[in-house]
Amino acid sequence: MTNGAVILTLDCDMYSNDPKAPQRALCYLLDSEMSYKLAYVHHDTYGGEHKYLYQIHPQGMDGFRGPYYLGSACFFSRACFREASSPRHQRRPCRRETGIRYGSLSEDHNSGYHMLCRGWESVFCDPEPPAFLGDVPITLNDVLIQNKRWSLGLLQVGFSRYSPVIFGCRWAPLPMAMCYARYAFWPIWCIPVSIYAALPQVALVYQVPLFPKASDAWFYLYAYLFLTAYAQDLIDFLGARGTVRSWWNDQRMWMIRAVTSNLFGVFQFSLQKMGFSGSGFNVTSKLMDDEQIKRYDGGFFDFGAESPFFVSLGTIAVINLVSLAVGLGRSLSGGSLQDMFLQVLLSGFVVVNCWPIYEASVLRADKGRMPVTVIRSSLFLAGVVFCAAYFTFSTV
């Protein structure tokens, strides 16, 4: 679309928030010490509360050839789109244009990854105020649809011949390849998270201990790992100009994505590999009505859509609530609280995080409440899980 030496990529729903943004980008792109190897200057996308993807991790990757490309708010040097003008191929006469790589649903991640593997570097620029702002999905269903698309696209890269584990380790420094591998296989986190969200809780109902008892020395290792991981998470978030409340919501959204959009993304990718499903592009709605905006500004989740994501989420919420009530009662009456203590804590922690789901299912009367069909489906699936667990744990 342009013959300029510098190209700005910006989504149609974004706008400039700082007139000095081009000047800052040119400070890097015209630097004589780095311009020959600099592919792009990336800014924080949206300037929102999604700190890890858009601020914390890009800052951490700055020393490993630079951050990944996130599809918007980025100033490119035109030279990086030429196959043979990369630092690794500067002596070749060919000047073939390559452009953006559309081999997956996450073409931004794929394009930046290939540029850095060809020897280019990138820079993360995070001024205050944010250089660009924009509209994002504000309903939970739209957010999860978008995240599922990302999950599917990342897995397409991770399990291709350009996998960071194989191609990346060959053509890029090991730390950079590890960073990209972390993102390419990021959706697979849904498997252990989903197991921890259901299995220990169901075992708690039938008084089957899966973790060390509270008096065991190994108990302190589990407690240490949990507390230090969350403490580091909080410190990183506060260091990125976040708040404790936004951090709590972020870790809650991490768990929600794991048992919904990431899980569905992994499932759809598996079906694709077996030849049962195609990869359609689900467009994320950016339309907003006044009631949705009011709920969003008030800090309320919008569960108004009849979505399979909410069935999965509701099932986990029901399993944990029943497990905490029944399992804690049986542990106290049977004198086995020490044996089941970690499972009680885990179930209670998930219940606290699931409070917006219980509120949307029982207490709320607005259009953002959980649909009745979703509640019924969640109760039915939770019942199926407990019935299956009964026949499994009754023989233990």
Buried (B, 14 or more C-beta within 10 A) or exposed (E): EEEEEBBBBBBEEBEBBBEEBBEBBBEBBEEEEEEBBBBBBBBBBBBBBBBBBBBBBBBBBBEBBBBBBBBBBBBBBBBBBBBBBBBBEEEEEEEEEBEBBEBBBBBBBBBBBBBBBBBBBBBBBBEEEBBBBBBBBBBBBBBBBBBBBBBBBBBBBBBBEBBBBEBBBEBBBEEBBBBBBEBBBBBBBBEEBBEBBBBBBBBBBBBBBBBBBBEBEEBEEBEEEBEEEEEEBBEBBBEBEBEEEBBBBBBBBBBBBBBBBBBBBBBBBEEBEEEEBEBEEEEBEBEBEEEBEEBBEEEBBBBBBBBBBBBBBBBBBBBBBBBBEBBBEBBEEEEBBBBBBBBBBBBBBBBEBBEBBBBBBEEBEEEBBBBEEBBEBBBEBBBEBBEEBEEEBEEE
